[in-house]
């Protein structure tokens, strides 16, 4: 669990948790972030994305039929009220034990109902010397779900990408941290807004930030 150092952070300790998932070696995920489909709903071609939804049965995952992501403009002023469609996660990724471990870690940590639907968003954000990558182009926001998990897979040649949690949009963050590979941040979406700062390269070549974002309910229909 993230060490909480201030009185304000201690007040909210039960509403978010940062943990290292020791049963997962993020190296196994890396090949599946190469050549992902570009997110067509965001201008700039700097974000790639796949999305699937699951339920948990014991220690196994049940993949649910293809669906469409939908958020209202109340939660996503940039692309809200649009029925968005993304390619499913690669079958080879879903078959990995570490992928099952990731979804189970999210479900167990959030104490989800056994029939709860979980959306798994696979996201790569890239940047170059000429263009910043923006992991959260909609700004400080909530997703309109119950629980969110952000799992860091890889940070390659980047600066920035610090994740912040807020109790209100105009308040200072109560949590600020760069998520390192293998770390999972769990957040109650009803109580916090979240944001991740833009990324830029450390050196004069392309950089990338790879994460899984898990949501329950999945926001898919």
C-alpha positions as CSV (number, residue, x, y, z in Angstrom):
1,X,0.0,0.0,0.0
2,X,1.2,3.5,-0.7
3,X,2.7,5.2,2.3
4,X,0.4,8.1,3.2
5,X,2.3,10.9,4.9
6,X,-0.1,13.8,5.5
7,X,-3.3,14.2,7.5
8,X,-5.3,14.8,4.3
9,X,-3.9,11.7,2.7
10,X,-4.6,9.6,5.8
11,X,-8.2,10.8,5.7
12,X,-8.7,9.3,2.3
13,X,-6.6,6.1,2.8
14,X,-9.5,3.8,2.7
15,X,-10.7,5.1,-0.6
16,X,-7.7,4.4,-2.8
17,X,-4.8,2.0,-2.6
18,X,-1.5,1.6,-4.3
19,X,0.0,-1.9,-4.4
20,X,2.7,-3.8,-6.1
21,X,1.2,-7.0,-7.7
22,X,4.0,-9.5,-7.0
23,X,2.3,-12.3,-9.0
24,X,2.7,-10.3,-12.2
25,X,5.9,-9.7,-14.2
26,X,5.0,-6.8,-16.6
27,X,7.6,-7.9,-19.1
28,X,5.2,-10.5,-20.3
29,X,2.7,-7.8,-21.4
30,X,5.2,-5.8,-23.5
31,X,4.9,-7.6,-26.8
32,X,1.1,-7.0,-26.9
33,X,1.5,-3.2,-26.8
34,X,3.4,-3.2,-30.2
35,X,1.4,-2.2,-33.3
36,X,-1.9,-1.6,-31.4
37,X,-4.8,0.1,-33.3
38,X,-4.8,3.9,-33.1
39,X,-7.7,5.4,-31.0
40,X,-9.7,7.1,-33.8
41,X,-11.7,9.3,-31.3
42,X,-8.7,11.3,-30.2
43,X,-6.9,13.8,-32.5
44,X,-3.2,13.5,-33.0
45,X,-2.7,9.7,-33.4
46,X,-0.7,9.5,-30.2
47,X,-2.9,7.0,-28.4
48,X,-3.5,3.3,-29.2
49,X,-6.2,1.3,-27.5
50,X,-7.9,-2.1,-27.2
51,X,-10.8,-3.0,-24.9
52,X,-12.6,-6.2,-23.7
53,X,-14.9,-7.0,-20.8
54,X,-15.0,-10.0,-18.5
55,X,-16.6,-11.5,-15.4
56,X,-14.7,-13.6,-12.9
57,X,-15.7,-17.2,-12.0
58,X,-13.5,-18.6,-9.2
59,X,-9.9,-18.2,-10.5
60,X,-11.0,-18.0,-14.1
61,X,-12.1,-15.2,-16.5
62,X,-15.1,-15.3,-18.7
63,X,-14.8,-13.1,-21.8
64,X,-18.1,-11.3,-22.6
65,X,-19.4,-10.4,-26.1
66,X,-18.1,-7.4,-27.9
67,X,-19.5,-4.1,-26.8
68,X,-19.4,-0.3,-27.2
69,X,-17.9,2.1,-24.7
70,X,-20.2,4.9,-23.7
71,X,-19.8,7.8,-21.3
72,X,-21.9,10.9,-21.0
73,X,-20.5,14.4,-21.5
74,X,-20.9,14.9,-17.8
75,X,-18.0,12.5,-17.3
76,X,-16.1,12.9,-20.6
77,X,-16.6,16.4,-22.1
78,X,-14.2,15.5,-25.0
79,X,-15.8,12.3,-26.4
80,X,-18.9,11.9,-24.2
81,X,-22.3,11.0,-25.7
82,X,-20.5,9.0,-28.5
83,X,-20.7,5.3,-28.9
84,X,-17.1,4.3,-29.2
85,X,-15.9,1.0,-30.6
86,X,-12.4,-0.5,-30.0
87,X,-10.7,-3.7,-31.1
88,X,-10.8,-6.6,-28.6
89,X,-7.7,-7.5,-26.6
90,X,-5.5,-10.0,-28.3
91,X,-6.4,-13.7,-27.6
92,X,-2.8,-14.4,-26.8
93,X,-2.8,-11.7,-24.1
94,X,-6.0,-13.0,-22.5
95,X,-4.5,-16.5,-22.3
96,X,-1.6,-15.3,-20.2
97,X,-1.6,-16.3,-16.5
98,X,-0.4,-12.8,-15.6
99,X,-3.4,-11.3,-17.3
100,X,-5.7,-13.4,-15.2
101,X,-3.7,-12.5,-12.1
102,X,-4.2,-8.8,-13.0
103,X,-8.0,-9.0,-13.3
104,X,-8.3,-11.1,-10.2
105,X,-6.1,-8.7,-8.3
106,X,-8.5,-5.8,-9.3
107,X,-11.6,-7.9,-8.5
108,X,-10.3,-9.1,-5.1
109,X,-8.9,-5.8,-4.0
110,X,-12.2,-4.0,-4.8
111,X,-14.2,-6.8,-3.3
112,X,-16.4,-7.0,-6.4
113,X,-19.6,-9.0,-6.6
114,X,-18.9,-12.4,-8.4
115,X,-21.1,-11.3,-11.3
116,X,-19.6,-7.8,-11.7
117,X,-18.6,-6.9,-15.2
118,X,-15.0,-5.6,-15.6
119,X,-13.7,-3.6,-18.5
120,X,-10.0,-3.9,-19.4
121,X,-8.6,-1.0,-21.4
122,X,-5.2,-1.6,-22.9
123,X,-3.7,1.8,-23.7
124,X,-0.4,3.0,-25.2
125,X,0.4,6.8,-25.2
126,X,3.3,7.9,-27.3
127,X,5.3,11.1,-27.5
128,X,8.0,12.7,-29.6
129,X,10.3,15.7,-29.5
130,X,7.6,17.6,-31.5
131,X,4.5,16.3,-29.8
132,X,3.6,15.6,-26.2
133,X,1.5,12.6,-25.4
134,X,-1.6,13.2,-23.3
135,X,-2.8,10.2,-21.3
136,X,-5.9,12.2,-20.1
137,X,-7.0,14.6,-22.9
138,X,-10.3,15.1,-21.2
139,X,-8.6,16.7,-18.2
140,X,-9.3,16.1,-14.5
141,X,-12.3,13.8,-14.6
142,X,-14.3,10.8,-13.2
143,X,-15.1,7.9,-15.4
144,X,-18.7,7.3,-14.3
145,X,-18.1,3.9,-12.9
146,X,-17.6,2.4,-9.4
147,X,-14.0,1.3,-9.3
148,X,-10.9,2.1,-11.4
149,X,-7.6,0.3,-11.5
150,X,-4.6,1.7,-13.3
151,X,-1.8,-0.9,-13.8
152,X,1.6,0.4,-15.1
153,X,3.2,-2.0,-17.7
154,X,6.1,0.1,-19.0
155,X,7.6,3.6,-19.2
156,X,10.0,3.9,-22.1
157,X,12.1,7.1,-22.6
158,X,9.6,9.4,-21.0
159,X,9.3,12.2,-18.5
160,X,6.0,13.1,-16.8
161,X,2.9,10.8,-16.7
162,X,2.3,11.5,-13.1
163,X,-1.1,10.3,-11.8
164,X,-3.1,12.6,-9.5
165,X,-6.2,12.1,-7.5
166,X,-8.5,14.9,-6.4
167,X,-11.5,15.2,-4.1
168,X,-12.7,18.1,-6.4
169,X,-11.5,19.6,-9.6
170,X,-10.4,22.9,-8.2
171,X,-8.6,21.4,-5.1
172,X,-5.0,20.4,-4.9
173,X,-4.4,16.6,-5.4
174,X,-4.4,14.3,-2.4
175,X,-2.2,11.8,-4.3
176,X,0.5,12.4,-6.8
177,X,2.8,9.7,-8.1
178,X,4.5,8.3,-11.2
179,X,3.2,4.7,-11.4
180,X,6.1,2.4,-11.9
181,X,5.8,-0.9,-13.8
182,X,4.1,-3.5,-11.7
183,X,2.2,-1.0,-9.6
184,X,-1.6,-1.0,-9.4
185,X,-3.6,2.0,-8.2
186,X,-7.1,1.3,-7.1
187,X,-9.6,4.2,-6.9
188,X,-13.2,4.6,-5.8
189,X,-14.5,6.6,-8.8
190,X,-17.4,8.1,-6.7
191,X,-15.0,9.8,-4.4
192,X,-12.2,11.0,-6.6
193,X,-11.4,12.7,-9.8
194,X,-8.2,11.6,-11.5
195,X,-5.7,12.9,-14.1
196,X,-2.4,11.9,-15.5
197,X,0.0,14.6,-16.7
198,X,1.3,14.7,-20.3
199,X,4.5,12.8,-21.2
200,X,7.5,14.0,-23.2
201,X,10.7,12.1,-24.3
202,X,13.8,12.0,-22.1
203,X,15.9,11.8,-25.2
204,X,15.4,12.8,-28.8
205,X,13.5,9.6,-29.8
206,X,9.9,8.4,-29.4
207,X,8.7,7.6,-25.9
208,X,5.8,5.6,-24.7
209,X,3.6,4.8,-21.6
210,X,1.8,1.5,-21.5
211,X,-1.0,0.8,-19.0
212,X,-4.1,-1.3,-18.4
213,X,-7.1,0.6,-17.0
214,X,-9.7,-1.6,-15.4
215,X,-13.2,-0.4,-14.6
216,X,-16.2,-2.0,-12.9
217,X,-18.9,-1.7,-14.1
218,X,-17.2,-1.9,-17.6
219,X,-19.1,1.1,-19.1
220,X,-19.7,-1.1,-22.2
221,X,-23.1,-1.9,-23.6
